[in-house]
Amino acid sequence: MGNGPKQKLAKTRNIGIIAHIDAGKTTVTERVLYYTGKVHKMGEVHDGEATMDWMLEEKERGITITSAVTSCQWKGHNINIIDTPGHVDFTIEVERSLRVLDGAIGVFCAVGGVEPQSETVWHQADRYRVPKIAFVNKMDRLGADFFRVVEMIRERLGATPLILQLPWGAESDFQGVVDLVKMRAITWEDESLGARYEEVPIPLELEDQAAEYREKLLETLADNDDVLMEKYLAEEEISPEEIQNSIRKATIRLDLVPLLCGAALRNKGIQPLLDAIVAYLPSPLDIPPIEGEVPGTNNKESRSADPKAPFSALVFKVMMDQGRKMTYLRIYSGKVQAGAQVYNPRKGAKEKLARLLRMHSNKRERINEASAGDIVAAMGLKLASTGDTLCTEDKPILFEPIQFRDPVITMAVEPKKVQDHDRLIEALDKLADEDPTFKHKIDEETGQIVISGMGELHLEIMMHRVSREFFIETNQGKPQVVYRETISEAAQHEEIFEREIGGQQHYAGVLLEVRPLARGTGNRFLDRCESPELTEVLLQAIQQGIKEAQNSGVLMGYPMLDVETVLREIKTKENFSDELAFRVAATMAYKGACQKASPILLEPIMRAEVLVPEEFMGEVISDLNSRQGKIENIAKKGPVQVITATVPLSKMFGYSTTLRSLTQGRGT
């Protein structure tokens, strides 16, 4: 491999910024873009002008919904950044971003510390083995406490934080940071909006603390690095370069999490964060080759980040752009030109990449080719959907798809004008294409269009987009919870179907047994029928009949879950037994068996974490009890109490409004 491509790869970083709502992720990204010279004016989230929040919904609400992708340059390195949402309704965006990232920055609020969504996202990153840096933001806010956040990272996230910077002052006196690697203090100029900064000697009042934490830093590193250990014990001088190399190795092995601090809104602490991204997070060459299987066989194959290897890429996001489909790709190996033909093994189809684009939030530049390690957008792929692999036809490979969760909440919608019905279905199809956790169907019994998603906010934003992007006005019903049904004991039922339809006699007998399975197992079918009359065609008809019956249960018509169905025996009459008879008999036998098996209703249970000031504890707990919640734990976190509870989702509608009125707006 030539020096050029390898050098380009070594200087590439694919990183994401992950955090809880309002920890300041987007503000950090805005500053990064400003200091790397990508944008010439800083956008602010609260003004609705952030570069990365480009959807109208995002500007109005000041939250991030879609992951925006952008690339920037810092000290000769190309950094691709994905800004991800922190809101629980949009976990899908975080999941699919983490899948294609090589490293992540966890942003924490110096006042709030490790909040529930940052825990969720952090563990998602652990699952994909993504190395991380932590950045404690908002050091200038009242109540900022750097060391408490460090403790919370250790306790709640189970990570080993490595403190590389100490805050110089806090709250309104926050002036800068003390760099423990170089043992210098850094301060920023307000006049240049933080673009100019200088290193100064460590102020006297911080010298002792800096020396103590420098010692801790070296100790922690020595435990993870034998070469450093020898030097440390021999009390030899250890250079900043050696420290940085050691930190980099430990970070990429996921042993340690380097910790920095700053105040993004006050333009402090961003340049050292950029230095840390370049110095400590992995390039595509540092991470293990991605594994996949060769389609049609069970053979595993791996692809390393090499532009000379066969081309392979993963589609991690699809979105509609002015009516055309734009597909985001992470290229893992090889290179691809605009206009080239690629193969999609999951769909078994060839497609043409009409154009390749490098994205900057929602602005774009056309490029002629992209190679291993790049994150780009492509136009012209009609069939590719999220989680698909693209490769060459002669060297196919199939990567493991991205895993999605099932929707938990449904709502009926209808167009205000009858003639918009087909256009509405078309619009929902396009939105479902972009977001796999958003589903829609036409209810067979009522004929209504029913949409389902991850939460109230999720569905609300989807309906906003229908009116904003497709110009269709809709009426919406009240949100409904998605229940499931199952059985609590085993039972058998035999159904004989005998009827004359259209002058022809139909006859079939089916004996089924149903048994309950453990939660989350899904439905299973076993064939235990010894009868010679059971042909492959009849068996398929029976299975189809059971499948149809599983879609609507016996209690309230919700889908059946976690049931094992066993076919015991069948009865036939010559010339009268056909597929139709067996399909109907199987459906009726399944429903009959389930009715005898003590059917029960399952509902989604949510884990809620409520933060309340002490004086409102009583009201909040009794309100949770009245919602059939089970309180699991109550812990103190600074001035507030954290109540952890499990509550049925059906009882949680509009809960945030109730909570605000119970706690005078102070509970979250």
C-alpha positions as CSV (number, residue, x, y, z in Angstrom):
1,M,0.0,0.0,0.0
2,G,1.5,3.3,-1.1
3,N,2.4,5.9,1.5
4,G,-0.2,8.4,0.2
5,P,-3.5,6.5,0.9
6,K,-2.2,5.1,4.2
7,Q,-1.2,8.6,5.4
8,K,-4.6,9.9,4.4
9,L,-6.2,7.1,6.5
10,A,-4.0,7.7,9.5
11,K,-5.1,11.3,9.4
12,T,-8.8,10.6,9.2
13,R,-11.1,10.6,12.3
14,N,-14.7,9.5,12.2
15,I,-16.2,10.7,15.4
16,G,-19.6,11.4,17.0
17,I,-20.7,13.7,19.7
18,I,-23.1,11.9,22.1
19,A,-24.8,13.2,25.3
20,H,-28.0,13.9,27.2
21,I,-30.5,16.5,26.0
22,D,-29.1,20.0,26.6
23,A,-25.6,19.0,27.6
24,G,-24.4,21.3,24.8
25,K,-23.5,18.8,22.1
26,T,-24.6,21.0,19.2
27,T,-22.9,24.1,20.7
28,V,-19.6,22.1,21.0
29,T,-20.0,21.1,17.3
30,E,-20.7,24.7,16.2
31,R,-17.5,25.9,18.0
32,V,-15.5,23.0,16.4
33,L,-16.7,24.1,12.9
34,Y,-15.9,27.8,13.7
35,Y,-12.3,27.2,14.9
36,T,-11.5,24.7,12.1
37,G,-12.6,27.4,9.6
38,K,-15.6,25.6,8.2
39,V,-18.1,28.3,9.1
40,H,-17.3,32.0,9.5
41,K,-20.0,32.9,11.9
42,M,-21.0,30.9,15.0
43,G,-24.6,29.7,15.1
44,E,-26.4,29.5,18.4
45,V,-29.0,26.8,19.3
46,H,-31.1,29.3,21.3
47,D,-31.2,31.7,18.3
48,G,-32.4,28.8,16.0
49,E,-29.3,29.3,13.9
50,A,-27.1,26.3,14.7
51,T,-25.5,25.0,11.5
52,M,-26.0,21.4,12.4
53,D,-29.7,21.7,13.4
54,W,-31.0,22.5,9.9
55,M,-34.5,21.0,9.9
56,L,-37.1,23.6,10.7
57,E,-38.4,21.4,13.6
58,E,-34.9,21.5,15.1
59,K,-34.7,25.3,14.8
60,E,-38.1,25.8,16.4
61,R,-37.5,23.4,19.3
62,G,-33.8,24.0,19.8
63,I,-33.2,20.2,19.9
64,T,-31.3,17.9,17.5
65,I,-33.5,15.3,15.7
66,T,-31.5,13.9,12.8
67,S,-27.8,13.2,12.8
68,A,-26.1,15.8,10.7
69,V,-22.8,14.8,9.1
70,T,-20.0,17.2,8.4
71,S,-16.3,17.2,7.9
72,C,-13.6,19.7,8.9
73,Q,-9.8,20.0,9.0
74,W,-7.6,20.4,12.0
75,K,-3.8,20.4,12.0
76,G,-3.7,18.4,8.7
77,H,-6.3,15.8,9.9
78,N,-9.7,15.3,8.3
79,I,-12.4,15.0,11.0
80,N,-15.8,13.6,10.0
81,I,-18.3,14.6,12.8
82,I,-21.8,13.2,13.3
83,D,-23.9,15.3,15.7
84,T,-26.5,13.0,17.3
85,P,-29.7,13.7,19.1
86,G,-29.9,13.2,22.9
87,H,-33.7,12.7,23.1
88,V,-34.8,9.2,23.9
89,D,-37.4,9.2,21.1
90,F,-34.6,9.4,18.6
91,T,-32.4,6.6,19.9
92,I,-32.4,5.1,16.4
93,E,-30.3,8.1,15.1
94,V,-27.7,7.4,17.8
95,E,-27.7,3.6,17.2
96,R,-27.0,4.0,13.5
97,S,-24.4,6.7,13.9
98,L,-22.4,4.7,16.5
99,R,-22.4,1.7,14.2
100,V,-20.3,3.6,11.7
101,L,-18.1,5.7,14.0
102,D,-14.5,5.0,15.1
103,G,-14.6,7.2,18.2
104,A,-17.0,9.3,20.3
105,I,-17.0,12.4,22.5
106,G,-19.3,12.2,25.5
107,V,-20.4,15.7,26.5
108,F,-21.5,16.1,30.1
109,C,-23.0,19.1,31.8
110,A,-20.9,20.3,34.7
111,V,-24.1,20.8,36.7
112,G,-26.2,17.8,35.7
113,G,-23.4,15.3,35.4
114,V,-24.2,11.9,34.0
115,E,-27.9,12.0,33.1
116,P,-30.2,9.1,32.1
117,Q,-29.9,9.5,28.3
118,S,-26.1,9.9,28.5
119,E,-26.0,6.5,30.3
120,T,-28.1,4.9,27.6
121,V,-26.0,6.4,24.8
122,W,-22.7,5.5,26.5
123,H,-23.7,1.9,26.9
124,Q,-24.8,1.8,23.3
125,A,-21.3,3.0,22.4
126,D,-19.8,0.3,24.7
127,R,-21.8,-2.3,22.8
128,Y,-20.2,-1.3,19.5
129,R,-16.8,-1.0,21.3
130,V,-16.3,2.7,20.4
131,P,-13.4,4.4,22.1
132,K,-14.4,7.6,23.9
133,I,-13.2,11.0,25.2
134,A,-15.3,12.8,27.9
135,F,-15.8,16.6,27.8
136,V,-17.3,18.3,30.8
137,N,-19.1,21.3,29.4
138,K,-20.8,24.4,31.0
139,M,-18.0,24.9,33.5
140,D,-19.2,28.6,33.7
141,R,-22.7,27.7,35.0
142,L,-23.8,28.2,38.5
143,G,-23.4,25.0,40.5
144,A,-20.7,23.6,38.1
145,D,-18.8,20.8,39.9
146,F,-16.0,19.1,37.9
147,F,-15.0,16.5,40.4
148,R,-18.6,15.4,41.1
149,V,-19.0,14.7,37.3
150,V,-15.7,12.6,37.4
151,E,-17.1,10.5,40.3
152,M,-20.4,10.0,38.4
153,I,-18.6,8.9,35.3
154,R,-16.8,6.3,37.4
155,E,-19.9,5.1,39.3
156,R,-22.6,5.3,36.7
157,L,-20.8,4.5,33.5
158,G,-18.3,2.0,35.0
159,A,-15.6,3.8,33.1
160,T,-12.1,4.8,34.3
161,P,-11.8,8.5,33.7
162,L,-8.3,9.9,33.1
163,I,-8.1,13.6,34.1
164,L,-6.0,15.5,31.5
165,Q,-7.2,19.0,32.5
166,L,-8.2,20.7,35.6
167,P,-10.6,23.7,35.6
168,W,-9.1,27.1,36.4
169,G,-11.9,28.7,38.4
170,A,-15.5,27.7,38.1
171,E,-19.0,29.2,37.6
172,S,-18.6,32.9,36.7
173,D,-14.8,32.9,37.6
174,F,-14.1,30.2,35.0
175,Q,-10.9,31.4,33.2
176,G,-9.4,28.4,31.4
177,V,-7.9,25.0,32.0
178,V,-4.7,23.5,33.4
179,D,-3.2,21.0,31.0
180,L,-1.7,18.1,33.0
181,V,0.2,16.6,30.1
182,K,2.3,19.7,29.3
183,M,1.9,21.2,32.8
184,R,0.8,24.6,31.5
185,A,-2.4,26.7,32.0
186,I,-4.4,27.8,28.9
187,T,-6.5,30.9,28.7
188,W,-8.7,32.3,25.9
189,E,-9.1,35.8,24.6
190,D,-12.7,37.0,24.7
191,E,-12.1,39.7,22.0
192,S,-11.3,37.1,19.3
193,L,-14.3,34.9,20.4
194,G,-11.8,32.4,21.8
195,A,-10.0,31.9,18.4
196,R,-6.7,33.1,20.1
197,Y,-5.5,31.4,23.2
198,E,-2.2,31.2,25.0
199,E,-0.3,28.9,27.3
200,V,0.9,30.5,30.5
201,P,2.6,29.1,33.7
202,I,0.2,27.4,36.1
203,P,-1.2,30.0,38.6
204,L,0.3,29.7,42.1
205,E,-3.0,28.7,43.8
206,L,-3.4,25.7,41.5
207,E,0.2,24.4,41.6
208,D,-0.3,21.9,44.4
209,Q,-3.5,20.5,42.9
210,A,-1.9,20.3,39.5
211,A,1.1,18.4,40.9
212,E,-1.2,16.0,42.7
213,Y,-3.3,15.2,39.7
214,R,-0.3,15.0,37.4
215,E,1.0,12.2,39.7
216,K,-2.4,10.4,39.6
217,L,-2.3,10.7,35.8
218,L,1.1,9.1,35.5
219,E,0.2,6.4,38.1
220,T,-3.0,5.4,36.1
221,L,-1.0,5.3,32.9
222,A,1.9,3.3,34.4
223,D,-0.7,0.6,35.5
224,N,-1.7,0.3,31.8
225,D,1.7,0.6,30.2
226,D,4.8,-1.4,31.1
227,V,7.4,0.9,29.4
228,L,6.0,3.9,31.3
229,M,5.9,1.9,34.5
230,E,9.7,1.3,34.3
231,K,10.4,5.0,33.7
232,Y,7.9,6.0,36.4
233,L,9.5,3.7,39.1
234,A,13.0,4.8,38.1
235,E,11.7,8.4,38.5
236,E,13.0,9.3,35.0
237,E,11.6,12.3,33.1
238,I,8.6,11.3,31.0
239,S,8.1,13.5,27.9
240,P,4.6,14.8,26.8
241,E,4.9,12.7,23.6
242,E,5.4,9.5,25.6
243,I,2.4,10.4,27.8
244,Q,0.3,11.0,24.7
245,N,1.2,7.8,23.0
246,S,0.4,5.9,26.2
247,I,-3.0,7.6,26.5
248,R,-3.8,6.9,22.9
249,K,-3.1,3.2,23.3
250,A,-5.2,2.9,26.5
251,T,-8.1,4.9,24.9
252,I,-8.2,2.7,21.8
253,R,-8.2,-0.5,24.0
254,L,-11.2,1.0,25.9
255,D,-9.2,0.9,29.1
256,L,-9.4,4.6,29.9
257,V,-11.5,7.6,29.0
258,P,-9.5,10.9,28.7
259,L,-11.3,13.7,30.4
260,L,-11.3,17.4,29.4
261,C,-13.3,20.4,30.4
262,G,-14.5,23.8,29.1
263,A,-17.4,26.1,28.4
264,A,-18.4,25.9,24.8
265,L,-20.9,28.8,24.9
266,R,-18.1,31.0,26.3
267,N,-15.7,29.7,23.6
268,K,-13.3,28.1,26.1
269,G,-11.8,24.6,25.9
270,I,-12.5,23.7,22.2
271,Q,-9.1,23.8,20.7
272,P,-7.6,21.3,23.2
273,L,-10.6,19.1,22.6
274,L,-9.7,19.1,18.9
275,D,-6.1,18.3,19.7
276,A,-7.4,15.4,21.9
277,I,-9.6,14.1,19.0
278,V,-6.5,14.0,16.8
279,A,-4.1,12.7,19.4
280,Y,-6.2,10.0,21.2
281,L,-9.1,8.8,19.1
282,P,-8.5,6.0,16.6
283,S,-8.1,6.4,12.8
284,P,-9.8,3.8,10.5
285,L,-6.4,2.0,10.6
286,D,-6.4,1.6,14.4
287,I,-9.7,-0.3,14.6
288,P,-10.0,-4.1,13.9
289,P,-11.1,-5.0,10.4
290,I,-14.9,-5.2,10.1
291,E,-16.3,-8.7,9.7
292,G,-19.1,-9.9,7.4
293,E,-20.3,-13.1,5.8
294,V,-20.0,-14.1,2.2
295,P,-23.6,-14.1,0.9
296,G,-25.0,-17.6,0.2
297,T,-22.4,-19.3,2.5
298,N,-21.6,-19.4,6.2
299,N,-18.0,-18.3,5.6
300,K,-16.8,-15.2,7.5
301,E,-14.7,-12.6,5.8
302,S,-13.1,-9.5,7.1
303,R,-12.3,-6.2,5.3
304,S,-9.5,-3.9,6.5
305,A,-9.4,-0.2,5.8
306,D,-7.4,-0.4,2.6
307,P,-8.2,1.7,-0.5
308,K,-6.7,-1.2,-2.6
309,A,-9.0,-3.8,-1.2
310,P,-12.4,-4.7,-2.8
311,F,-15.0,-2.0,-2.3
312,S,-17.4,-2.3,0.6
313,A,-19.7,0.1,2.5
314,L,-22.6,0.2,4.9
315,V,-25.7,2.4,4.4
316,F,-26.4,4.0,7.8
317,K,-29.1,6.5,6.9
318,V,-31.5,7.3,4.2
319,M,-33.3,10.6,3.8
320,M,-35.5,12.4,1.3
321,D,-34.0,15.5,-0.2
322,Q,-36.3,17.6,-2.4
323,G,-38.1,14.5,-3.3
324,R,-35.0,12.5,-4.2
325,K,-33.4,9.8,-2.0
326,M,-30.1,10.6,-0.4
327,T,-28.1,7.7,1.1
328,Y,-25.4,8.1,3.7
329,L,-22.5,5.6,3.4
330,R,-19.5,4.7,5.6
331,I,-16.9,3.2,3.3
332,Y,-15.0,0.4,5.0
333,S,-12.6,-0.8,2.2
334,G,-11.7,0.0,-1.4
335,K,-12.7,3.0,-3.3
336,V,-15.6,4.0,-5.5
337,Q,-16.1,6.6,-8.3
338,A,-19.2,8.7,-8.9
339,G,-21.2,6.9,-11.6
340,A,-20.0,3.5,-10.7
341,Q,-22.2,0.4,-10.3
342,V,-22.4,-1.2,-6.9
343,Y,-24.0,-4.5,-5.7
344,N,-26.5,-4.8,-2.8
345,P,-26.3,-8.4,-1.6
346,R,-29.3,-8.2,0.8
347,K,-31.6,-7.0,-2.0
348,G,-29.7,-9.0,-4.7
349,A,-29.6,-6.0,-7.0
350,K,-27.2,-3.8,-8.8
351,E,-27.5,0.0,-8.6
352,K,-25.7,3.0,-9.9
353,L,-24.2,5.7,-7.7
354,A,-25.1,8.7,-9.7
355,R,-23.3,11.3,-7.5
356,L,-21.1,11.4,-4.5
357,L,-21.3,14.3,-2.0
358,R,-19.3,15.4,0.9
359,M,-21.7,16.8,3.5
360,H,-21.5,19.8,5.6
361,S,-24.7,19.6,7.7
362,N,-27.1,20.3,4.9
363,K,-24.8,22.1,2.5
364,R,-22.8,19.8,0.1
365,E,-19.9,19.6,-2.3
366,R,-19.7,17.1,-5.2
367,I,-16.7,14.8,-5.2
368,N,-15.5,12.3,-7.9
369,E,-14.4,9.5,-5.7
370,A,-14.5,8.3,-2.1
371,S,-12.3,5.7,-0.5
372,A,-11.9,3.6,2.7
373,G,-12.6,5.5,5.9
374,D,-14.8,8.2,4.3
375,I,-18.4,9.0,5.3
376,V,-20.2,10.4,2.3
377,A,-23.7,10.8,0.8
378,A,-24.7,9.3,-2.5
379,M,-27.6,10.1,-4.9
380,G,-29.2,7.6,-7.2
381,L,-29.6,4.5,-5.0
382,K,-33.3,3.6,-5.3
383,L,-33.4,0.3,-3.4
384,A,-30.8,0.7,-0.6
385,S,-32.2,1.0,2.9
386,T,-30.7,1.6,6.3
387,G,-28.4,-1.3,7.3
388,D,-27.7,-2.6,3.8
389,T,-24.2,-3.4,2.6
390,L,-22.9,-2.2,-0.8
391,C,-20.0,-4.0,-2.4
392,T,-18.7,-5.3,-5.8
393,E,-20.5,-8.2,-7.4
394,D,-17.4,-10.3,-7.9
395,K,-16.3,-10.0,-4.2
396,P,-19.6,-9.8,-2.3
397,I,-19.8,-9.4,1.5
398,L,-22.7,-8.9,3.9
399,F,-22.2,-6.9,7.1
400,E,-24.4,-7.4,10.2
401,P,-27.3,-5.1,9.8
402,I,-28.1,-2.3,12.4
403,Q,-30.6,-3.5,15.0
404,F,-33.7,-1.5,15.7
405,R,-36.3,-1.5,18.4
406,D,-40.0,-2.0,18.0
407,P,-42.4,1.0,18.2
408,V,-44.2,1.5,21.5
409,I,-46.9,4.0,20.7
410,T,-49.5,4.3,17.9
411,M,-51.9,7.0,16.7
412,A,-54.6,7.2,14.0
413,V,-54.2,9.9,11.3
414,E,-56.4,11.0,8.4
415,P,-56.0,13.7,5.8
416,K,-58.3,16.7,6.1
417,K,-59.2,16.4,2.4
418,V,-60.3,13.0,1.2
419,Q,-58.4,13.4,-2.1
420,D,-55.1,13.5,-0.1
421,H,-55.5,9.9,1.1
422,D,-53.1,8.4,-1.4
423,R,-50.6,11.3,-1.1
424,L,-50.6,10.8,2.7
425,I,-49.7,7.1,2.3
426,E,-46.9,8.0,-0.1
427,A,-45.5,10.6,2.3
428,L,-45.6,8.1,5.2
429,D,-43.8,5.5,3.0
430,K,-41.0,8.0,2.4
431,L,-40.7,8.9,6.1
432,A,-40.7,5.2,7.0
433,D,-37.9,4.7,4.5
434,E,-35.8,7.2,6.4
435,D,-36.6,6.1,9.9
436,P,-37.0,2.3,10.5
437,T,-38.6,2.9,13.9
438,F,-41.5,4.7,12.3
439,K,-44.2,2.4,10.9
440,H,-47.6,2.8,9.4
441,K,-50.4,0.5,8.3
442,I,-54.1,0.6,7.4
443,D,-56.2,-1.0,10.1
444,E,-58.3,-3.7,8.6
445,E,-61.2,-3.3,10.9
446,T,-61.6,0.5,10.9
447,G,-59.9,1.4,7.6
448,Q,-57.9,4.1,9.5
449,I,-54.3,4.9,8.8
450,V,-52.4,4.0,12.0
451,I,-48.8,5.3,12.5
452,S,-46.5,4.0,15.3
453,G,-43.2,5.3,16.7
454,M,-40.9,5.6,19.7
455,G,-42.8,8.2,21.7
456,E,-45.2,11.2,21.7
457,L,-42.5,13.7,20.5
458,H,-41.4,11.3,17.7
459,L,-45.0,11.0,16.2
460,E,-45.6,14.7,16.6
461,I,-42.5,15.6,14.7
462,M,-43.3,13.1,11.9
463,M,-46.8,14.7,11.5
464,H,-45.2,18.2,11.4
465,R,-42.9,17.0,8.6
466,V,-45.9,15.6,6.6
467,S,-47.5,19.1,6.6
468,R,-44.2,20.9,6.1
469,E,-42.5,18.8,3.4
470,F,-45.5,17.2,1.6
471,F,-48.1,19.9,2.2
472,I,-50.8,17.6,3.5
473,E,-52.9,18.8,6.4
474,T,-54.0,15.9,8.8
475,N,-56.2,15.3,11.8
476,Q,-54.7,13.1,14.5
477,G,-56.3,10.8,17.1
478,K,-55.1,10.4,20.6
479,P,-51.9,8.3,21.0
480,Q,-52.5,4.7,21.9
481,V,-50.2,2.2,23.5
482,V,-49.1,-0.9,21.5
483,Y,-50.2,-3.9,23.6
484,R,-49.4,-7.5,23.0
485,E,-51.3,-10.7,24.0
486,T,-49.9,-14.0,25.2
487,I,-51.1,-17.1,27.1
488,S,-50.3,-18.2,30.6
489,E,-50.8,-22.0,30.4
490,A,-50.8,-24.8,27.8
491,A,-54.0,-26.0,26.1
492,Q,-55.2,-28.1,23.1
493,H,-58.1,-27.5,20.7
494,E,-59.4,-29.5,17.7
495,E,-61.4,-27.7,15.0
496,I,-63.4,-29.4,12.2
497,F,-64.2,-27.2,9.3
498,E,-66.9,-28.5,7.0
499,R,-68.7,-26.2,4.7
500,E,-70.1,-25.9,1.1
501,I,-68.7,-22.8,-0.7
502,G,-69.7,-22.1,-4.2
503,G,-71.2,-25.5,-4.8
504,Q,-68.1,-27.3,-3.6
505,Q,-67.7,-29.2,-0.3
506,H,-64.6,-28.3,1.9
507,Y,-63.5,-30.4,4.8
508,A,-60.5,-30.2,7.2
509,G,-59.7,-31.1,10.8
510,V,-56.7,-29.7,12.8
511,L,-55.6,-30.4,16.4
512,L,-53.3,-27.8,17.8
513,E,-51.5,-27.4,21.2
514,V,-50.3,-24.0,22.4
515,R,-47.7,-23.4,25.1
516,P,-46.5,-20.2,26.7
517,L,-42.8,-19.3,26.1
518,A,-40.4,-17.0,28.1
519,R,-40.7,-13.2,27.4
520,G,-38.9,-12.1,24.3
521,T,-38.7,-15.5,22.7
522,G,-41.1,-14.7,19.9
523,N,-43.5,-17.2,18.3
524,R,-42.5,-20.8,17.3
525,F,-44.1,-23.5,15.3
526,L,-43.4,-27.3,15.6
527,D,-44.8,-30.0,13.4
528,R,-45.5,-33.2,15.5
529,C,-48.1,-34.7,13.1
530,E,-47.3,-38.2,11.9
531,S,-50.2,-38.4,9.4
532,P,-49.2,-39.5,5.9
533,E,-51.9,-37.2,4.4
534,L,-49.9,-34.1,5.6
535,T,-48.3,-32.9,2.4
536,E,-45.9,-29.9,2.2
537,V,-48.7,-27.8,0.6
538,L,-51.2,-28.5,3.4
539,L,-48.5,-27.9,6.1
540,Q,-47.8,-24.5,4.5
541,A,-51.5,-23.7,4.5
542,I,-51.8,-24.6,8.2
543,Q,-48.7,-22.4,9.0
544,Q,-50.2,-19.5,7.1
545,G,-53.5,-19.9,8.9
546,I,-51.7,-19.8,12.3
547,K,-49.7,-16.7,11.2
548,E,-53.0,-14.9,10.3
549,A,-54.5,-15.8,13.7
550,Q,-51.4,-14.5,15.5
551,N,-51.9,-11.0,14.1
552,S,-55.0,-10.5,16.2
553,G,-55.3,-12.1,19.6
554,V,-58.4,-13.4,21.4
555,L,-58.7,-10.8,24.1
556,M,-58.6,-7.4,22.4
557,G,-57.2,-8.2,18.9
558,Y,-53.6,-7.3,19.6
559,P,-50.8,-9.4,18.1
560,M,-49.9,-12.7,20.0
561,L,-46.4,-13.0,21.3
562,D,-44.2,-15.7,22.9
563,V,-46.5,-18.7,22.0
564,E,-45.3,-22.1,20.8
565,T,-47.8,-23.8,18.5
566,V,-47.6,-27.6,18.0
567,L,-49.5,-29.3,15.2
568,R,-50.6,-32.7,16.7
569,E,-52.9,-34.3,14.0
570,I,-55.0,-33.6,11.0
571,K,-58.2,-35.1,9.5
572,T,-59.0,-35.3,5.8
573,K,-61.7,-36.5,3.5
574,E,-60.8,-37.6,0.0
575,N,-61.5,-35.0,-2.7
576,F,-62.9,-32.5,-0.1
577,S,-59.7,-31.5,1.7
578,D,-57.8,-28.5,0.1
579,E,-55.5,-25.6,1.2
580,L,-58.4,-23.2,1.8
581,A,-60.1,-25.6,4.3
582,F,-56.9,-26.2,6.2
583,R,-56.0,-22.5,6.4
584,V,-59.4,-21.7,7.9
585,A,-59.3,-24.7,10.2
586,A,-55.9,-23.8,11.5
587,T,-56.9,-20.2,12.2
588,M,-60.0,-21.3,14.1
589,A,-58.1,-24.1,16.0
590,Y,-55.4,-21.5,17.1
591,K,-58.0,-19.1,18.4
592,G,-59.9,-21.9,20.2
593,A,-56.7,-23.1,21.8
594,C,-55.6,-19.7,22.9
595,Q,-59.0,-19.0,24.5
596,K,-58.6,-22.1,26.7
597,A,-55.0,-21.2,27.6
598,S,-55.9,-18.2,29.9
599,P,-54.9,-15.4,27.6
600,I,-53.3,-12.3,29.2
601,L,-52.5,-8.8,28.0
602,L,-48.9,-7.5,27.9
603,E,-48.1,-3.8,28.0
604,P,-44.9,-1.8,27.5
605,I,-43.3,-0.8,30.8
606,M,-41.0,2.3,30.9
607,R,-38.1,2.9,33.2
608,A,-38.5,6.4,34.4
609,E,-35.9,8.5,36.2
610,V,-37.4,11.6,37.9
611,L,-35.3,14.4,39.3
612,V,-37.1,16.4,42.0
613,P,-36.2,18.9,44.6
614,E,-36.7,17.4,48.1
615,E,-39.7,19.5,49.1
616,F,-41.8,17.9,46.2
617,M,-40.8,14.3,46.9
618,G,-44.2,13.3,48.5
619,E,-46.4,14.6,45.7
620,V,-44.3,13.1,43.0
621,I,-44.1,9.6,44.6
622,S,-47.9,9.5,45.3
623,D,-48.5,10.6,41.7
624,L,-46.3,7.8,40.4
625,N,-48.1,5.3,42.7
626,S,-51.4,6.5,41.3
627,R,-50.1,5.7,37.9
628,Q,-49.4,2.0,39.0
629,G,-45.7,2.8,39.1
630,K,-43.2,0.7,41.2
631,I,-40.6,2.8,42.9
632,E,-37.3,1.0,42.7
633,N,-34.8,3.4,44.2
634,I,-34.5,6.9,45.7
635,A,-31.1,8.5,45.7
636,K,-29.7,11.9,46.5
637,K,-27.8,13.7,43.8
638,G,-26.7,17.1,45.0
639,P,-29.7,19.3,45.8
640,V,-32.2,17.0,44.2
641,Q,-33.6,13.5,44.8
642,V,-33.5,10.9,41.9
643,I,-36.5,8.6,41.9
644,T,-36.2,5.5,39.7
645,A,-39.4,3.8,38.9
646,T,-41.1,1.4,36.4
647,V,-44.4,2.7,35.1
648,P,-46.8,1.3,32.4
649,L,-46.5,3.5,29.3
650,S,-50.3,3.9,29.0
651,K,-50.2,5.8,32.3
652,M,-47.4,8.1,31.2
653,F,-49.1,10.2,28.6
654,G,-48.7,13.9,29.3
655,Y,-46.6,13.0,32.3
656,S,-44.0,15.8,31.8
657,T,-46.8,18.4,32.0
658,T,-48.1,17.0,35.2
659,L,-44.6,16.7,36.7
660,R,-44.0,20.4,35.9
661,S,-47.2,21.5,37.6
662,L,-46.5,19.3,40.7
663,T,-43.0,20.7,41.1
664,Q,-43.5,24.3,40.0
665,G,-41.5,23.5,36.9
666,R,-38.4,22.2,38.7
667,G,-38.8,18.4,38.2
668,T,-37.5,16.6,35.1
